[in-house]
Amino acid sequence: MNSRNFFSSLKKHLNHHLGSVLSSVRFRRSAALLALFLVSYFAGQGVHRLVDWKQASGGTIFSGFGHLFSSAEGNWGLSFQQEGSAPVGNATPEELKKYGAAYIDSTEDKVLYLTFDAGYENGNMPQILSSLKKHNAPATFFVVGNFLETSPDLAKQMLAEGHTVGNHTYHHPDMSQISSLESFRKELDDNDALFQQITGQPLSRYYRPPQGKYSTSNLKMAQELGYTTFFWSLAYVDWIQDDQPTKEEAFSKLLTRVHPGAVVLLHSTSSTNAQILDELLTKWEEMGYHFAPLEELAQKVRTAES
């Protein structure tokens, strides 16, 4: 082979292998981009299926993929796998029970536990209480200091009508950032003291972490203070005041995702919730569901602890 043919052959050989390398690089790059796209897409679906941020803080998005690493720490989130079935939380019921906490009642009984987060009052609570009374449906209201300071009469009405009032902290902070028991206790004790000043009774020892943010140490502190921590297994985006969902949008989530043993979270600040609650409770009853006080689930949690 002469030198000209040799270099021509070498050039083709190098081009062939270089092309293979580049193709491999492009393939890996394309695969990486495709994987990134898929993760982004399904994360977007997770966000779409997400259940809660909190009204007082402007909202925190909770990952729908928390169950993949099943960690009892972080932001509470849910992934709905199948219509009418219980969602997967980013901590299992068994993991939470170790800390005296729950997000669902693991039962086939078509029971619902109604809970409302009440960060402040904007005129919707009276209609909510009226609908609950009409259906003889017990509920638990997780209140913060602002609500109690501005709406003491509504707090009294909750008790008078047989509802439970739980502790959502005084200032609604990110409690996962609180590392000392003293500071943790103060948020709960200040809220409880105000409630006792208004009603003459203590708050029920039920705690809901603001914004759904928590840590293992938080759960242990709440447990040490005698609280049962309650997350939720059914909720929807209802807290954005200038972008309230329509009735149809609300029903598309709350009727298709309802499941036996659900701990339902609704925000009392939602005008949509106030408007639809009577009809919503009726529809759930027509589906065979009944409502029970949260104390029934709390007893199961305490039994599992002992």
One Martini backbone bead per residue (centre of mass of N, CA, C, O) as a GRO file, in nm:
protein
  306
    1MET     BB    1   0.094   0.036   0.025
    2ASN     BB    2   0.070   0.348  -0.022
    3SER     BB    3   0.072   0.646   0.137
    4ARG     BB    4  -0.194   0.749   0.027
    5ASN     BB    5  -0.365   0.500   0.095
    6PHE     BB    6  -0.298   0.488   0.394
    7PHE     BB    7  -0.416   0.771   0.475
    8SER     BB    8  -0.696   0.714   0.365
    9SER     BB    9  -0.754   0.469   0.545
   10LEU     BB   10  -0.700   0.610   0.815
   11LYS     BB   11  -0.921   0.825   0.788
   12LYS     BB   12  -1.159   0.628   0.772
   13HIS     BB   13  -1.103   0.486   1.039
   14LEU     BB   14  -1.122   0.736   1.221
   15ASN     BB   15  -1.402   0.833   1.133
   16HIS     BB   16  -1.550   0.584   1.223
   17HIS     BB   17  -1.469   0.595   1.528
   18LEU     BB   18  -1.547   0.886   1.578
   19GLY     BB   19  -1.842   0.846   1.504
   20SER     BB   20  -1.897   0.640   1.726
   21VAL     BB   21  -1.825   0.820   1.962
   22LEU     BB   22  -2.018   1.050   1.897
   23SER     BB   23  -2.269   0.877   1.899
   24SER     BB   24  -2.237   0.789   2.190
   25VAL     BB   25  -2.246   1.072   2.309
   26ARG     BB   26  -2.514   1.150   2.188
   27PHE     BB   27  -2.671   0.925   2.316
   28ARG     BB   28  -2.610   0.995   2.609
   29ARG     BB   29  -2.719   1.281   2.587
   30SER     BB   30  -3.001   1.203   2.494
   31ALA     BB   31  -3.065   1.020   2.732
   32ALA     BB   32  -3.033   1.238   2.946
   33LEU     BB   33  -3.247   1.428   2.832
   34LEU     BB   34  -3.478   1.227   2.844
   35ALA     BB   35  -3.464   1.175   3.147
   36LEU     BB   36  -3.509   1.470   3.227
   37PHE     BB   37  -3.782   1.496   3.095
   38LEU     BB   38  -3.927   1.268   3.247
   39VAL     BB   39  -3.884   1.378   3.527
   40SER     BB   40  -4.020   1.650   3.478
   41TYR     BB   41  -4.291   1.541   3.394
   42PHE     BB   42  -4.356   1.366   3.647
   43ALA     BB   43  -4.317   1.594   3.842
   44GLY     BB   44  -4.545   1.758   3.726
   45GLN     BB   45  -4.755   1.548   3.796
   46GLY     BB   46  -4.699   1.560   4.095
   47VAL     BB   47  -4.777   1.853   4.125
   48HIS     BB   48  -5.063   1.815   4.016
   49ARG     BB   49  -5.116   1.591   4.256
   50LEU     BB   50  -5.088   1.766   4.472
   51VAL     BB   51  -5.202   1.868   4.803
   52ASP     BB   52  -4.998   2.074   4.961
   53TRP     BB   53  -4.985   2.378   5.095
   54LYS     BB   54  -4.959   2.704   5.247
   55GLN     BB   55  -5.110   3.006   5.312
   56ALA     BB   56  -4.910   3.164   5.516
   57SER     BB   57  -4.633   3.115   5.319
   58GLY     BB   58  -4.714   3.067   4.996
   59GLY     BB   59  -4.594   2.786   4.967
   60THR     BB   60  -4.520   2.431   4.924
   61ILE     BB   61  -4.384   2.192   4.737
   62PHE     BB   62  -4.471   1.849   4.711
   63SER     BB   63  -4.350   1.558   4.649
   64GLY     BB   64  -4.457   1.266   4.463
   65PHE     BB   65  -4.162   1.096   4.535
   66GLY     BB   66  -4.115   1.029   4.840
   67HIS     BB   67  -4.174   0.712   4.842
   68LEU     BB   68  -3.898   0.618   4.718
   69PHE     BB   69  -3.748   0.694   5.015
   70SER     BB   70  -3.910   0.674   5.273
   71SER     BB   71  -3.904   0.947   5.456
   72ALA     BB   72  -3.927   1.082   5.795
   73GLU     BB   73  -3.862   1.356   5.613
   74GLY     BB   74  -3.974   1.694   5.536
   75ASN     BB   75  -4.222   1.694   5.294
   76TRP     BB   76  -4.537   1.651   5.263
   77GLY     BB   77  -4.653   1.377   5.046
   78LEU     BB   78  -4.826   1.258   4.744
   79SER     BB   79  -4.928   0.952   4.561
   80PHE     BB   80  -5.153   0.880   4.308
   81GLN     BB   81  -5.229   0.563   4.169
   82GLN     BB   82  -5.554   0.520   4.224
   83GLU     BB   83  -5.869   0.538   4.191
   84GLY     BB   84  -5.998   0.515   4.521
   85SER     BB   85  -5.714   0.501   4.645
   86ALA     BB   86  -5.463   0.502   4.838
   87PRO     BB   87  -5.204   0.684   4.896
   88VAL     BB   88  -4.863   0.767   4.883
   89GLY     BB   89  -4.638   0.837   5.114
   90ASN     BB   90  -4.323   0.969   5.243
   91ALA     BB   91  -4.453   0.782   5.465
   92THR     BB   92  -4.541   0.531   5.644
   93PRO     BB   93  -4.758   0.427   5.876
   94GLU     BB   94  -4.540   0.269   6.036
   95GLU     BB   95  -4.334   0.495   6.068
   96LEU     BB   96  -4.525   0.703   6.212
   97LYS     BB   97  -4.613   0.536   6.463
   98LYS     BB   98  -4.338   0.563   6.614
   99TYR     BB   99  -4.432   0.894   6.650
  100GLY     BB  100  -4.737   0.940   6.676
  101ALA     BB  101  -4.842   0.913   6.367
  102ALA     BB  102  -5.058   1.028   6.082
  103TYR     BB  103  -5.253   1.001   5.746
  104ILE     BB  104  -5.411   0.723   5.793
  105ASP     BB  105  -5.659   0.470   5.774
  106SER     BB  106  -5.613   0.124   5.778
  107THR     BB  107  -5.902   0.066   5.593
  108GLU     BB  108  -6.223  -0.049   5.455
  109ASP     BB  109  -6.368   0.161   5.579
  110LYS     BB  110  -6.595   0.431   5.496
  111VAL     BB  111  -6.402   0.657   5.636
  112LEU     BB  112  -6.395   1.004   5.752
  113TYR     BB  113  -6.156   1.272   5.828
  114LEU     BB  114  -6.218   1.593   5.916
  115THR     BB  115  -6.007   1.871   5.815
  116PHE     BB  116  -5.896   2.206   5.921
  117ASP     BB  117  -5.716   2.484   5.818
  118ALA     BB  118  -5.672   2.780   6.043
  119GLY     BB  119  -5.505   3.079   5.989
  120TYR     BB  120  -5.766   3.245   5.908
  121GLU     BB  121  -6.027   3.492   5.869
  122ASN     BB  122  -6.266   3.545   5.564
  123GLY     BB  123  -6.590   3.434   5.599
  124ASN     BB  124  -6.619   3.094   5.577
  125MET     BB  125  -6.678   2.945   5.849
  126PRO     BB  126  -6.987   2.959   5.894
  127GLN     BB  127  -7.060   2.777   5.647
  128ILE     BB  128  -6.900   2.532   5.734
  129LEU     BB  129  -7.046   2.484   6.003
  130SER     BB  130  -7.328   2.452   5.881
  131SER     BB  131  -7.269   2.199   5.708
  132LEU     BB  132  -7.177   2.014   5.937
  133LYS     BB  133  -7.441   2.030   6.100
  134LYS     BB  134  -7.631   1.915   5.882
  135HIS     BB  135  -7.445   1.630   5.881
  136ASN     BB  136  -7.319   1.552   6.147
  137ALA     BB  137  -7.002   1.645   6.115
  138PRO     BB  138  -6.707   1.585   6.232
  139ALA     BB  139  -6.430   1.805   6.324
  140THR     BB  140  -6.094   1.933   6.269
  141PHE     BB  141  -5.925   2.224   6.393
  142PHE     BB  142  -5.636   2.390   6.279
  143VAL     BB  143  -5.492   2.638   6.471
  144VAL     BB  144  -5.388   2.972   6.494
  145GLY     BB  145  -5.325   3.265   6.643
  146ASN     BB  146  -5.472   3.455   6.443
  147PHE     BB  147  -5.747   3.324   6.462
  148LEU     BB  148  -5.791   3.356   6.770
  149GLU     BB  149  -5.757   3.669   6.784
  150THR     BB  150  -5.997   3.731   6.558
  151SER     BB  151  -6.193   3.443   6.633
  152PRO     BB  152  -6.321   3.352   6.919
  153ASP     BB  153  -6.621   3.274   6.856
  154LEU     BB  154  -6.552   3.040   6.661
  155ALA     BB  155  -6.404   2.868   6.864
  156LYS     BB  156  -6.650   2.828   7.046
  157GLN     BB  157  -6.835   2.702   6.829
  158MET     BB  158  -6.682   2.447   6.777
  159LEU     BB  159  -6.726   2.328   7.058
  160ALA     BB  160  -7.039   2.357   7.079
  161GLU     BB  161  -7.059   2.159   6.802
  162GLY     BB  162  -6.838   1.911   6.856
  163HIS     BB  163  -6.557   1.990   6.796
  164THR     BB  164  -6.217   1.989   6.715
  165VAL     BB  165  -5.909   2.140   6.849
  166GLY     BB  166  -5.601   2.203   6.711
  167ASN     BB  167  -5.245   2.230   6.660
  168HIS     BB  168  -5.071   2.491   6.439
  169THR     BB  169  -4.956   2.699   6.593
  170TYR     BB  170  -4.891   3.034   6.638
  171HIS     BB  171  -4.696   3.129   6.364
  172HIS     BB  172  -4.642   2.929   6.129
  173PRO     BB  173  -4.377   2.773   6.099
  174ASP     BB  174  -4.081   2.611   6.030
  175MET     BB  175  -4.035   2.337   6.231
  176SER     BB  176  -3.779   2.194   6.100
  177GLN     BB  177  -3.589   2.444   6.214
  178ILE     BB  178  -3.645   2.327   6.495
  179SER     BB  179  -3.420   2.189   6.756
  180SER     BB  180  -3.565   2.275   7.016
  181LEU     BB  181  -3.783   2.198   7.260
  182GLU     BB  182  -3.845   2.480   7.368
  183SER     BB  183  -3.936   2.609   7.095
  184PHE     BB  184  -4.146   2.402   7.023
  185ARG     BB  185  -4.323   2.433   7.275
  186LYS     BB  186  -4.394   2.736   7.248
  187GLU     BB  187  -4.571   2.721   6.994
  188LEU     BB  188  -4.785   2.542   7.140
  189ASP     BB  189  -4.834   2.684   7.416
  190ASP     BB  190  -4.928   2.963   7.313
  191ASN     BB  191  -5.178   2.855   7.168
  192ASP     BB  192  -5.308   2.712   7.409
  193ALA     BB  193  -5.332   2.957   7.596
  194LEU     BB  194  -5.524   3.120   7.416
  195PHE     BB  195  -5.750   2.911   7.405
  196GLN     BB  196  -5.802   2.902   7.710
  197GLN     BB  197  -5.873   3.202   7.739
  198ILE     BB  198  -6.131   3.175   7.553
  199THR     BB  199  -6.264   2.871   7.655
  200GLY     BB  200  -6.133   2.700   7.912
  201GLN     BB  201  -5.975   2.509   7.711
  202PRO     BB  202  -5.786   2.286   7.574
  203LEU     BB  203  -5.618   2.167   7.340
  204SER     BB  204  -5.584   1.926   7.151
  205ARG     BB  205  -5.336   1.661   7.109
  206TYR     BB  206  -5.306   1.794   6.811
  207TYR     BB  207  -5.071   1.792   6.533
  208ARG     BB  208  -4.985   2.028   6.267
  209PRO     BB  209  -4.762   2.092   6.036
  210PRO     BB  210  -4.651   2.349   5.893
  211GLN     BB  211  -4.651   2.293   5.550
  212GLY     BB  212  -4.559   1.988   5.611
  213LYS     BB  213  -4.310   2.036   5.790
  214TYR     BB  214  -4.049   1.797   5.887
  215SER     BB  215  -3.902   1.590   6.144
  216THR     BB  216  -3.796   1.349   6.341
  217SER     BB  217  -3.752   1.534   6.585
  218ASN     BB  218  -4.033   1.658   6.580
  219LEU     BB  219  -4.194   1.400   6.628
  220LYS     BB  220  -4.061   1.343   6.901
  221MET     BB  221  -4.143   1.605   7.043
  222ALA     BB  222  -4.447   1.574   7.017
  223GLN     BB  223  -4.457   1.306   7.166
  224GLU     BB  224  -4.330   1.407   7.433
  225LEU     BB  225  -4.580   1.628   7.458
  226GLY     BB  226  -4.850   1.446   7.374
  227TYR     BB  227  -4.868   1.427   7.064
  228THR     BB  228  -5.056   1.391   6.768
  229THR     BB  229  -4.967   1.351   6.439
  230PHE     BB  230  -5.122   1.513   6.146
  231PHE     BB  231  -5.181   1.453   5.838
  232TRP     BB  232  -5.264   1.349   5.496
  233SER     BB  233  -5.473   1.192   5.207
  234LEU     BB  234  -5.664   1.452   5.135
  235ALA     BB  235  -5.635   1.702   4.877
  236TYR     BB  236  -5.609   2.045   4.752
  237VAL     BB  237  -5.591   2.339   4.566
  238ASP     BB  238  -5.736   2.593   4.804
  239TRP     BB  239  -5.541   2.859   4.909
  240ILE     BB  240  -5.564   3.049   4.664
  241GLN     BB  241  -5.726   3.344   4.664
  242ASP     BB  242  -5.680   3.441   4.339
  243ASP     BB  243  -5.724   3.099   4.268
  244GLN     BB  244  -5.996   2.955   4.270
  245PRO     BB  245  -6.162   2.685   4.240
  246THR     BB  246  -6.386   2.516   4.100
  247LYS     BB  247  -6.622   2.292   4.152
  248GLU     BB  248  -6.521   2.094   3.935
  249GLU     BB  249  -6.227   2.084   4.027
  250ALA     BB  250  -6.279   1.984   4.311
  251PHE     BB  251  -6.439   1.722   4.240
  252SER     BB  252  -6.215   1.589   4.062
  253LYS     BB  253  -6.055   1.528   4.332
  254LEU     BB  254  -6.251   1.455   4.584
  255LEU     BB  255  -6.408   1.211   4.434
  256THR     BB  256  -6.166   1.035   4.307
  257ARG     BB  257  -5.965   1.029   4.583
  258VAL     BB  258  -6.134   0.895   4.759
  259HIS     BB  259  -6.096   0.695   5.071
  260PRO     BB  260  -6.050   0.479   5.294
  261GLY     BB  261  -5.939   0.654   5.578
  262ALA     BB  262  -5.945   0.951   5.530
  263VAL     BB  263  -5.754   1.246   5.563
  264VAL     BB  264  -5.897   1.552   5.543
  265LEU     BB  265  -5.789   1.851   5.369
  266LEU     BB  266  -5.902   2.180   5.446
  267HIS     BB  267  -5.952   2.521   5.382
  268SER     BB  268  -6.119   2.785   5.544
  269THR     BB  269  -6.030   3.014   5.321
  270SER     BB  270  -6.215   2.877   5.114
  271SER     BB  271  -6.476   2.956   4.910
  272THR     BB  272  -6.523   2.687   4.777
  273ASN     BB  273  -6.562   2.515   5.029
  274ALA     BB  274  -6.806   2.669   5.137
  275GLN     BB  275  -6.990   2.618   4.879
  276ILE     BB  276  -6.946   2.279   4.858
  277LEU     BB  277  -6.973   2.114   5.124
  278ASP     BB  278  -7.261   2.013   5.126
  279GLU     BB  279  -7.239   1.858   4.854
  280LEU     BB  280  -6.992   1.689   4.923
  281LEU     BB  281  -7.109   1.533   5.163
  282THR     BB  282  -7.339   1.410   5.003
  283LYS     BB  283  -7.167   1.254   4.796
  284TRP     BB  284  -7.015   1.082   4.999
  285GLU     BB  285  -7.265   0.949   5.118
  286GLU     BB  286  -7.357   0.823   4.842
  287MET     BB  287  -7.075   0.648   4.845
  288GLY     BB  288  -7.073   0.536   5.168
  289TYR     BB  289  -6.984   0.754   5.359
  290HIS     BB  290  -6.842   0.844   5.678
  291PHE     BB  291  -6.811   1.028   5.988
  292ALA     BB  292  -6.526   1.086   6.205
  293PRO     BB  293  -6.349   1.132   6.467
  294LEU     BB  294  -6.010   1.168   6.523
  295GLU     BB  295  -5.998   0.998   6.787
  296GLU     BB  296  -6.019   0.719   6.654
  297LEU     BB  297  -5.735   0.733   6.527
  298ALA     BB  298  -5.572   0.807   6.780
  299GLN     BB  299  -5.623   0.539   6.926
  300LYS     BB  300  -5.471   0.363   6.720
  301VAL     BB  301  -5.198   0.499   6.756
  302ARG     BB  302  -5.165   0.445   7.060
  303THR     BB  303  -5.182   0.136   7.039
  304ALA     BB  304  -4.928   0.107   6.852
  305GLU     BB  305  -4.723   0.228   7.061
  306SER     BB  306  -4.779   0.006   7.306
   0.00000   0.00000   0.00000
